[in-house]
Amino acid sequence: MGCRHFGRMPNHRKAMLRNLATNLITHERIHTTLAKAKEMRPLIERLIHHAKRNDEQSQIFMKKTLFTQAAIDKLKEIIAPRFKDLPAGFTRVEFLGPRKVDKGKAAMIEILKNPYSEFERNEELVECEQNGMKNFWEWEMGLLEQEEKYWEDLLRELKASIEQEVNQVIVKESGCNEAR
């Protein structure tokens, strides 16, 4: 499957990855270590490709890899149809930082377009609207407008000081020319 050994024998390592894959298919988002998430990603991608194809060899691979029939059914009926137009990139691994207990690198791996991420995205938008908070791009545009106004004011002041100095030089030169 991969090159990471996780301090386990090959059979134990394969069973661990199969168990993680089954849980990911069942729950569509799981928290684990960064190394396990990165190692599991190609397996999940391969499972989704097989579920999209849904031929006899794919059935055998899914039954050989996943532990429960419920996970196989969910993979074929719910998850695979989501990605019928997408050729690859069905999962996302997100680093969550070190765990407080043992400082291990924690990560979240999720299947894209899952209902949890859609719910969270909608919740953030609703919260922003209710509290009158700006989203990132509105905030960024406000900053850009402030910065643009600052530079325009600075440029206007610079032009005014240059015109004043030019006028002073002209007055001095005209005064010197009249004295001669």
DRENTORMI-643475 format. One line per 3 residues: for each residue x negated, y negated, z negated of N, C-alpha, C, O. Coordinates in pm, 1 decimal, decimal comma. Each point is the difference from the previous one (the first is absolute). Example, Ala and Ser with C-alpha at 12.3 -4.5 7.8 and 13.67 -1.06 7.14 Angstrom:
2
-1319,0:569,0:-780,0:89,0:-119,0:0,0:-90,0:-120,0:0,0:-103,6:1,9:-66,5 ~ 138,6:-106,9:138,5:-82,0:-119,0:-6,0:77,0:-109,0:-73,0:-50,9:-110,8:-16,9
//
This chain:
180
-81,3:119,3:0,0:81,3:-119,3:0,0:-85,0:-124,7:0,0:22,6:-88,2:82,9 ~ -117,4:76,9:-170,3:-81,4:-119,6:-2,5:-135,5:32,2:-58,6:-37,5:116,6:-12,4 ~ -34,5:-218,6:-23,1:-133,9:22,4:-52,5:-6,4:-23,4:-150,4:-101,7:33,3:-60,8
205,0:-88,8:-2,2:-3,2:-22,2:-144,7:32,7:130,7:-70,9:91,9:71,5:39,9 ~ -166,2:-40,8:-143,7:19,2:127,8:-68,3:80,8:-12,7:-128,3:62,7:97,2:-42,1 ~ -62,2:-213,8:-21,1:76,4:-26,0:-122,3:-36,4:94,1:-113,9:79,2:16,6:-92,7
-196,0:45,2:96,9:-41,5:90,3:-107,2:86,7:123,9:-8,5:15,5:57,0:-108,0 ~ 40,9:-14,4:219,1:90,8:114,5:1,1:-46,4:102,0:102,6:-73,4:-31,4:93,8 ~ 117,6:152,7:-114,1:-25,5:106,0:97,0:89,9:-25,0:122,2:101,1:-69,3:-11,6
-136,5:124,6:127,6:77,1:-28,5:121,7:149,5:31,1:-11,3:82,5:-78,2:47,2 ~ -46,8:189,7:-108,2:142,7:34,2:-11,4:73,0:-98,5:-90,7:112,8:-40,6:27,8 ~ -179,0:3,4:-136,3:60,8:-95,8:-92,3:14,6:-136,1:66,7:101,8:-67,0:-17,2
-203,0:25,4:93,3:2,6:-128,1:70,7:113,0:-2,3:103,0:72,2:-99,1:11,4 ~ -57,3:207,8:62,8:106,2:8,1:101,3:137,5:-3,6:-66,8:91,2:-66,3:49,3 ~ -76,4:136,0:-159,4:127,9:0,8:-72,0:32,0:-139,4:-55,2:114,9:-44,0:3,1
-217,7:-24,4:-53,3:20,6:-134,8:-52,2:49,5:-93,9:110,5:94,2:-76,4:-21,1 ~ -157,6:82,0:139,0:41,1:-86,4:110,2:139,8:36,9:50,9:78,2:-87,8:36,3 ~ -47,2:216,5:-33,9:134,5:41,9:40,6:103,8:-51,1:-99,2:107,4:-45,3:39,5
-140,0:52,6:-168,5:91,9:-47,1:-103,0:20,6:-150,8:11,4:113,0:-48,0:-9,4 ~ -221,4:-27,0:29,5:12,2:-144,2:18,6:81,8:-32,7:124,9:82,8:-91,2:-1,7 ~ -105,9:165,3:109,3:75,3:-23,5:123,9:148,3:28,5:-21,1:84,9:-75,8:47,1
-53,3:183,3:-116,8:140,5:32,9:-27,8:64,8:-110,7:-82,4:112,5:-41,1:28,3 ~ -183,2:-7,1:-130,1:54,8:-107,9:-82,5:15,5:-129,3:79,5:97,6:-72,7:-18,6 ~ -192,0:43,7:105,9:10,3:-121,7:80,7:119,3:8,2:94,9:73,1:-97,7:16,0
-53,2:212,1:46,2:114,9:15,8:89,5:129,2:-12,2:-79,6:96,1:-60,8:47,1 ~ -92,8:117,5:-166,3:121,3:-2,8:-82,3:30,9:-140,7:-49,6:114,6:-44,4:7,0 ~ -215,6:-25,9:-57,1:23,5:-130,2:-63,7:-34,3:-119,2:88,6:40,9:-112,1:-30,3
-114,5:133,4:138,4:-39,9:-100,2:98,2:-98,7:-104,0:-53,1:-43,0:-87,7:75,0 ~ 6,7:96,0:-202,4:-101,2:-88,3:-58,0:-50,1:65,5:-128,0:78,6:35,0:-88,0 ~ -211,0:-18,8:78,5:-56,2:56,2:-122,1:-124,9:-77,7:-39,4:-63,6:-64,7:83,2
29,8:72,1:-211,0:-120,4:-61,4:-53,7:-99,5:110,6:-31,0:35,6:100,2:-62,1 ~ -158,0:-117,4:104,3:-105,6:98,0:-21,7:-133,7:-72,9:5,1:-3,4:-123,0:-4,7 ~ -105,4:196,3:14,0:-129,7:-66,2:11,6:-22,3:-40,5:145,2:62,3:54,2:91,3
-151,2:-149,3:-71,5:-28,4:-49,1:133,6:-57,8:109,8:88,5:36,3:10,9:117,1 ~ -125,8:70,3:-172,1:-61,1:107,1:78,7:103,5:103,5:43,7:-2,5:45,2:114,4 ~ 92,8:-7,5:-203,9:103,4:97,6:36,5:94,7:-57,6:104,3:41,6:70,4:92,1
-7,4:-197,7:-105,9:89,4:-63,1:97,3:-64,3:-4,9:138,0:65,1:27,7:100,7 ~ -194,3:-63,4:-96,8:-68,3:-5,8:129,5:-15,5:138,8:60,5:6,1:15,7:121,9 ~ -25,9:83,9:-205,5:-16,3:136,5:50,0:133,8:57,1:47,7:3,7:81,2:92,4
105,0:-123,6:-155,2:132,1:53,5:33,2:58,5:-64,9:125,5:84,2:60,2:66,8 ~ -126,8:-180,2:-34,5:58,8:-74,1:111,1:-1,2:75,9:133,5:104,4:6,7:65,0 ~ -217,3:50,7:-21,0:3,4:73,5:127,3:96,1:119,2:-1,5:61,6:32,5:101,4
-49,8:32,2:-217,8:93,1:113,5:-10,8:143,8:-47,1:20,0:76,9:64,1:71,5 ~ -40,8:-174,1:-133,5:136,4:-53,0:14,5:25,1:-43,5:143,9:107,3:25,1:54,9 ~ -205,2:-89,8:5,7:14,7:-42,1:140,4:25,0:122,2:88,9:86,1:-2,2:88,0
-162,3:108,0:-112,5:15,0:122,3:79,6:137,9:61,9:-23,9:63,8:47,4:94,0 ~ -17,7:-47,5:-219,0:133,1:54,8:-30,2:109,5:-77,4:72,5:93,2:59,9:53,5 ~ -103,6:-191,8:-51,4:103,2:-80,1:67,1:-4,7:22,4:151,0:104,6:5,1:64,8
-223,8:8,4:-8,5:-10,3:31,4:143,2:67,6:133,4:30,9:73,2:12,2:98,3 ~ -98,4:86,9:-182,6:63,9:130,8:21,3:152,2:-10,2:-15,2:74,2:62,7:75,6 ~ -27,9:-140,9:-172,7:144,8:-14,9:-19,2:63,9:-70,1:119,1:113,1:31,6:36,8
-184,4:-126,8:24,1:52,6:-67,9:118,6:9,5:97,1:117,0:95,0:-4,7:78,1 ~ -194,6:93,0:-66,6:-2,1:95,5:109,8:107,9:108,1:-20,4:74,1:33,4:92,3 ~ -67,2:20,0:-214,8:102,9:94,9:-43,1:12,3:123,8:90,5:110,7:38,7:37,6
-223,2:22,2:-3,4:3,4:127,1:72,4:-36,4:112,4:-97,8:-12,5:-22,9:-120,3 ~ -4,0:144,0:173,3:-23,8:115,1:-87,8:-132,5:-11,0:-75,1:-6,3:29,5:-119,3 ~ -99,2:-71,7:188,3:-129,5:-15,8:-66,2:6,5:-108,3:-109,0:-64,0:12,0:-104,5
140,0:-114,9:129,9:15,5:-106,0:-99,0:72,5:50,9:-123,3:-35,6:-34,0:-112,8 ~ 138,1:116,3:135,3:72,8:60,6:-112,5:-93,8:82,9:-86,3:3,8:-7,7:-122,8 ~ -88,0:87,1:188,1:-94,6:85,4:-73,0:-95,9:-86,4:-80,9:-26,0:29,1:-116,7
-26,4:-134,6:177,4:-94,3:-87,3:-70,7:66,7:-66,6:-119,6:-59,2:-7,1:-107,7 ~ 181,9:-41,7:125,2:68,5:-66,7:-110,7:29,2:97,8:-112,9:-16,7:-34,2:-117,0 ~ 60,6:156,6:150,7:27,3:99,8:-104,2:-127,6:43,7:-70,4:1,4:30,7:-119,3
-110,5:-27,9:192,8:-127,6:39,1:-58,3:-56,4:-110,1:-90,5:-73,5:28,5:-94,6 ~ 107,8:-152,9:123,7:-58,4:-112,2:-73,4:86,0:-45,1:-117,3:-51,8:-18,9:-110,1 ~ 180,8:1,4:131,0:86,5:-53,8:-105,6:56,2:112,8:-86,3:25,6:109,9:49,2
-6,8:-137,9:-177,7:42,6:103,6:-94,3:151,1:22,8:-1,1:44,3:111,9:-26,0 ~ 36,2:-215,2:53,5:144,6:15,5:-13,6:71,1:-18,9:133,4:-44,4:-75,3:86,7 ~ 154,5:145,0:-73,4:81,9:-13,4:120,0:65,9:-137,8:4,3:24,1:-54,3:107,8
4,9:-1,7:-225,0:60,4:-133,8:-5,1:-95,8:-103,7:59,9:43,6:-91,6:69,8 ~ -172,2:105,6:-96,4:-98,0:-93,6:56,2:-9,0:15,8:151,0:-12,1:-99,1:72,0 ~ 18,0:222,6:-23,4:-4,1:25,0:144,7:122,2:-61,6:66,7:-11,5:-65,6:103,6
128,6:87,0:-163,3:123,3:-55,3:56,6:-2,1:-152,9:1,7:40,1:-62,4:98,2 ~ -87,2:3,0:-208,3:-6,7:-146,2:-5,0:-97,9:-52,8:103,7:24,9:-102,8:63,0 ~ -136,0:172,8:-45,3:-99,4:-40,6:99,0:59,3:1,6:140,3:-20,8:-93,5:77,3
94,1:198,9:-44,3:56,5:13,8:135,0:119,7:-91,6:23,4:13,1:-58,0:107,8 ~ 73,5:44,7:-206,7:127,6:-68,7:21,2:-2,5:-149,3:-32,2:73,7:-77,6:60,8 ~ -157,9:37,0:-155,6:1,5:-140,0:-43,4:-126,3:-75,1:41,6:7,4:-109,8:55,0
-122,2:169,7:-81,6:-125,1:-73,7:20,7:-42,0:-2,7:147,0:-34,4:-106,2:51,9 ~ 36,6:219,9:15,3:-45,4:5,6:140,0:81,4:-90,7:93,0:-59,3:-65,7:85,5 ~ 193,2:59,2:-98,5:74,8:-90,3:89,0:-36,4:-148,1:-16,3:16,3:-77,7:94,1
-65,1:37,7:-211,4:-41,8:-138,8:-20,8:-113,3:-39,8:92,9:-11,9:-116,2:38,9 ~ -71,4:213,4:-3,7:-122,4:-28,8:73,9:3,6:53,2:142,5:-105,1:29,3:56,9 ~ 222,6:-16,1:1,5:7,2:57,1:135,0:-72,8:-87,5:102,0:-52,2:52,2:98,5
47,3:-184,5:-119,8:-67,0:-89,5:94,5:-143,1:-33,3:-40,4:-74,7:-56,7:79,6 ~ 35,7:90,8:-201,2:-133,0:-33,5:-50,8:-95,2:117,3:22,6:28,3:110,2:-47,2 ~ -140,6:-129,6:117,8:-89,0:111,8:29,7:-85,1:45,3:-118,5:-35,5:117,6:-7,8
2,3:-207,1:-83,8:-83,6:36,5:-114,8:12,2:-107,4:-105,9:70,3:-99,2:19,2 ~ -138,7:118,6:-131,2:1,2:-99,4:-107,3:127,9:5,1:-80,3:67,3:-101,8:-16,3 ~ -32,7:219,6:-34,3:125,4:18,2:-71,7:-12,5:-26,1:-149,2:101,1:-12,5:-69,2
-223,5:4,0:18,8:-20,0:-17,1:-143,3:-84,8:-122,6:-28,4:-70,3:-51,5:87,0 ~ 79,0:6,1:-212,2:-81,3:-112,7:-44,3:-58,1:36,1:-136,6:71,1:46,7:-89,0 ~ -200,8:-69,0:74,7:-67,6:19,2:-127,9:-32,3:-138,3:-54,1:-63,0:-81,2:67,7
106,8:55,2:-190,3:-23,5:-130,7:-61,2:-77,4:18,9:-130,0:43,6:72,8:-89,1 ~ -157,7:-138,3:79,1:-82,5:7,6:-120,8:66,0:-80,0:-110,3:35,5:-116,0:21,0 ~ -18,1:175,4:-138,6:68,8:-66,3:-110,2:-94,9:-51,4:-107,6:43,3:-65,1:-95,1
-172,4:93,9:109,5:-97,0:-43,5:-100,4:-34,5:114,3:-93,6:51,6:110,7:15,4 ~ -137,4:-136,0:-111,0:-38,7:106,4:-92,9:111,1:28,5:-101,3:69,8:-90,7:-45,4 ~ -55,4:218,2:11,3:95,0:37,0:-105,3:-54,5:-46,4:-133,4:-121,5:-4,8:-19,2
209,8:-29,4:-73,0:-43,7:-49,5:-130,2:-62,2:110,8:-84,1:-91,4:-26,4:-78,1 ~ 138,0:147,3:92,3:-44,7:109,4:-85,8:-143,1:41,5:31,5:-85,5:1,0:-88,6 ~ 59,1:33,1:213,4:-131,1:56,6:34,6:-74,9:-78,7:106,4:-106,1:43,2:44,9
159,0:-157,4:-3,8:-61,5:-85,9:101,8:-13,1:69,0:135,4:-80,9:-41,4:83,0 ~ 159,2:145,8:-60,3:1,8:64,6:131,5:71,2:-89,0:100,5:89,8:-75,7:-36,9 ~ -128,9:84,0:162,7:60,4:-83,0:104,0:139,0:53,4:32,8:13,7:106,2:60,9
87,2:-179,0:-100,9:138,1:40,6:24,0:46,3:-54,1:135,0:-42,5:-106,6:44,4 ~ 130,0:182,5:19,0:53,9:-41,7:129,5:143,5:47,5:12,5:44,9:90,0:-70,9 ~ 24,7:-153,0:162,5:135,1:41,7:33,0:-0,5:36,5:148,1:-49,5:-75,6:83,4
104,3:190,4:-52,4:16,5:37,0:139,9:149,5:9,8:23,9:74,0:58,1:-79,5 ~ -31,4:-115,9:190,2:143,2:1,9:30,6:20,6:20,1:148,2:-85,1:-33,1:82,6 ~ 201,4:88,5:-51,3:40,9:14,9:139,1:66,1:-131,2:39,3:85,5:-50,8:-72,6
-123,9:-3,4:185,5:53,3:-129,0:43,2:150,3:7,4:23,6:56,6:107,2:21,1 ~ 5,6:-223,0:-25,1:143,9:-16,0:23,3:83,1:77,0:-101,0:111,6:42,0:30,5 ~ -165,5:-23,0:-152,2:78,2:70,9:-100,4:96,1:-95,7:-68,4:-22,6:-121,0:1,5
129,7:172,5:-61,8:99,2:-88,6:-60,3:-54,9:-80,9:-117,2:51,0:-108,7:-27,1 ~ -152,5:157,4:-43,1:-54,6:-72,6:-114,5:-66,8:-129,5:43,7:23,0:-105,4:-59,2 ~ -105,3:113,3:162,5:-68,8:-121,1:45,2:98,9:-100,1:58,9:-15,8:-120,8:-18,2
118,0:170,0:88,9:102,5:-90,4:53,8:74,8:-69,3:-113,8:27,5:-119,7:7,2 ~ 5,4:196,0:-112,9:69,4:-56,8:-115,4:-86,3:-105,8:-67,8:48,8:-107,5:-34,7 ~ -177,7:138,2:15,9:-89,5:-96,7:-65,1:-13,8:-126,9:82,1:-0,8:-109,8:-55,6
-10,0:123,2:187,6:-11,9:-116,7:85,5:126,0:-86,5:-10,5:-9,1:-122,3:-10,3 ~ 126,1:185,8:12,9:125,3:-74,6:-11,6:13,4:-64,6:-137,7:48,9:-112,4:-11,7 ~ -92,4:183,8:-93,0:5,5:-56,0:-134,5:-86,1:-125,4:-12,0:40,5:-97,2:-63,8
-158,6:98,9:124,5:-87,2:-117,5:-3,6:66,3:-118,4:70,2:-6,5:-113,0:-48,5 ~ 70,1:138,9:162,5:66,9:-109,0:72,4:116,3:-55,7:-80,6:18,0:-121,6:-6,9 ~ 61,6:209,9:-54,6:113,7:-44,7:-79,9:-48,9:-80,3:-119,7:57,0:-104,0:-32,8
-163,5:152,3:-32,9:-54,5:-71,8:-115,7:-51,3:-138,0:40,9:20,7:-97,7:-72,0 ~ -86,7:89,4:185,7:-49,2:-130,1:47,7:115,6:-95,1:26,1:-7,2:-117,8:-34,8 ~ 113,8:168,5:96,0:114,5:-85,2:30,1:70,6:-45,2:-127,3:38,7:-116,3:-11,6
-21,5:208,6:-84,7:70,7:-34,0:-123,2:-77,5:-100,1:-84,1:59,9:-89,7:-59,3 ~ -190,7:103,2:53,0:-81,2:-86,9:-84,4:-50,8:-122,8:73,5:-69,0:-83,5:-58,5 ~ 102,2:72,0:184,8:-43,6:-115,1:77,4:-149,0:1,1:29,2:-59,0:-104,1:29,1
-1,7:221,5:-36,8:-143,1:10,5:25,8:-23,0:8,7:150,2:83,2:51,2:74,9 ~ -197,1:-102,1:-33,7:-34,9:7,5:141,1:-70,3:131,8:28,0:-71,0:53,3:-85,3 ~ 91,3:-1,9:204,8:-78,8:116,6:38,5:-139,2:-47,2:40,8:-25,1:-120,4:5,3
-62,8:210,9:22,7:-139,7:-34,4:25,1:-14,3:-97,7:115,4:-74,9:-97,1:-10,6 ~ 145,3:120,8:120,7:-19,8:-84,5:117,8:55,9:-139,7:-20,1:-57,3:-96,7:50,2 ~ 167,7:83,6:-122,3:51,2:-133,8:-30,4:-99,8:-74,8:-88,3:-26,3:-118,3:21,5
-28,1:187,1:-119,3:-99,1:-59,4:-88,8:-124,2:-41,8:78,7:-53,6:-109,1:-19,7 ~ 8,8:197,3:109,1:-118,8:-28,7:81,6:24,9:-120,1:91,2:-87,4:-85,3:15,3 ~ 205,3:78,0:44,9:31,8:-113,7:87,2:3,2:-130,2:-80,6:-44,2:-103,9:49,0
95,9:108,8:-171,7:-0,6:-118,8:-85,2:-141,4:-48,0:-28,2:-28,0:-119,9:3,6 ~ -61,6:215,5:-31,8:-140,1:-35,2:-22,2:-62,9:-60,2:124,4:-73,3:-98,5:-8,2 ~ 102,2:157,8:123,4:-55,4:-52,6:124,9:50,3:-141,0:28,9:-76,0:-85,1:46,2
203,3:60,5:-73,3:54,8:-133,8:21,1:-66,2:-101,7:-93,5:-31,2:-111,6:41,4 ~ 9,7:151,0:-168,7:-68,5:-88,8:-93,8:-142,4:-29,6:46,7:-46,2:-114,0:-4,8 ~ -21,2:217,8:49,5:-137,7:-16,0:46,4:-5,4:-88,9:124,0:-88,4:-84,8:12,0
182,4:104,1:79,7:6,0:-82,4:121,0:24,1:-146,7:-35,7:-63,9:-89,0:56,1 ~ 156,3:63,9:-149,4:28,2:-136,9:-42,8:-123,6:-62,3:-64,5:-30,4:-116,8:24,3 ~ -41,3:194,4:-106,4:-122,1:-50,2:-63,9:-102,4:-42,7:103,8:-56,9:-108,8:-9,3
33,3:194,7:108,6:-101,6:-31,6:101,5:44,2:-116,4:89,0:-83,5:-80,3:41,5 ~ 212,9:69,8:-11,6:49,1:-113,9:78,3:-19,3:-130,1:-76,8:-41,7:-100,3:57,9 ~ 72,0:100,7:-189,6:-20,9:-119,5:-82,0:-147,8:-36,6:-5,3:-36,3:-117,1:11,1
-47,7:216,9:-27,9:-144,8:-24,2:-4,7:-49,7:-57,4:132,3:-82,5:-91,4:1,2 ~ 132,3:144,5:109,6:-38,3:-48,6:132,6:48,8:-143,7:20,0:-72,3:-82,7:55,5 ~ 193,8:52,8:-100,1:54,0:-134,3:11,0:-85,8:-99,0:-79,6:-30,2:-109,0:48,6
-9,4:147,1:-172,3:-85,3:-85,8:-81,3:-135,8:-19,9:66,2:-54,4:-110,4:-1,8 ~ 0,2:215,3:59,5:-129,4:-9,1:67,4:8,6:-93,0:119,8:-89,0:-82,5:20,8 ~ 195,5:94,7:58,8:18,2:-88,4:115,1:11,7:-145,4:-45,7:-57,0:-89,8:62,0
131,0:66,9:-170,6:17,1:-136,5:-51,3:-133,3:-57,4:-46,8:-30,0:-116,4:26,5 ~ -50,3:197,2:-96,1:-129,8:-51,0:-47,5:-94,0:-25,4:118,0:-76,7:-96,3:-2,3 ~ 81,6:181,1:105,1:-83,6:-21,5:119,0:42,5:-128,6:69,6:-85,8:-79,5:38,4
216,3:56,7:-21,0:48,8:-122,7:63,3:-40,6:-123,0:-80,7:-34,9:-103,2:57,3 ~ 39,3:113,9:-190,6:-38,1:-111,7:-85,7:-148,8:-31,6:17,1:-38,6:-116,3:11,4 ~ -44,6:221,6:-9,8:-143,1:-21,7:18,0:-29,7:-58,4:138,2:-83,9:-89,2:13,1
152,5:139,3:89,6:-19,3:-53,0:135,6:39,9:-146,5:3,9:-70,5:-81,2:59,8 ~ 181,3:46,1:-122,0:43,8:-140,2:-3,3:-100,4:-87,3:-73,0:-26,8:-112,3:42,7 ~ -29,8:163,0:-153,5:-101,0:-76,3:-73,4:-124,0:-23,4:86,1:-55,7:-109,8:0,7
12,8:213,0:71,7:-116,9:-13,4:86,9:30,0:-99,8:110,6:-86,1:-81,5:33,2 ~ 204,9:85,4:24,6:37,9:-93,8:106,0:0,8:-143,0:-54,4:-48,5:-92,0:65,9 ~ 102,9:73,7:-185,1:4,9:-133,3:-59,8:-141,3:-50,7:-26,1:-29,0:-116,4:27,6
-59,6:201,0:-80,1:-138,3:-40,6:-25,8:-70,7:-38,2:129,2:-70,7:-100,6:6,1 ~ 90,7:182,4:97,1:-66,3:-27,3:128,2:56,1:-128,1:63,3:-75,4:-79,2:56,6 ~ 203,9:59,4:-65,6:57,8:-122,2:57,1:-45,6:-121,6:-80,0:-21,1:-107,2:56,7
5,7:123,3:-189,3:-50,5:-109,9:-83,3:-146,1:-30,6:31,8:-39,3:-116,7:0,2 ~ -39,9:216,2:25,8:-141,6:-19,4:34,0:-11,7:-64,1:138,6:-86,0:-85,7:20,4 ~ 168,8:124,6:73,1:-3,1:-56,5:134,4:40,4:-147,7:0,3:-54,7:-78,0:78,0
149,7:38,0:-164,0:43,5:-138,4:-7,2:-106,6:-87,6:-62,8:-12,7:-116,7:36,9 ~ -64,9:170,2:-131,7:-104,3:-77,0:-68,5:-115,4:-24,9:93,4:-70,4:-98,7:-21,3 ~ 45,0:175,2:118,6:-112,5:-16,6:90,6:31,6:-104,8:93,2:-81,2:-31,8:86,9
//
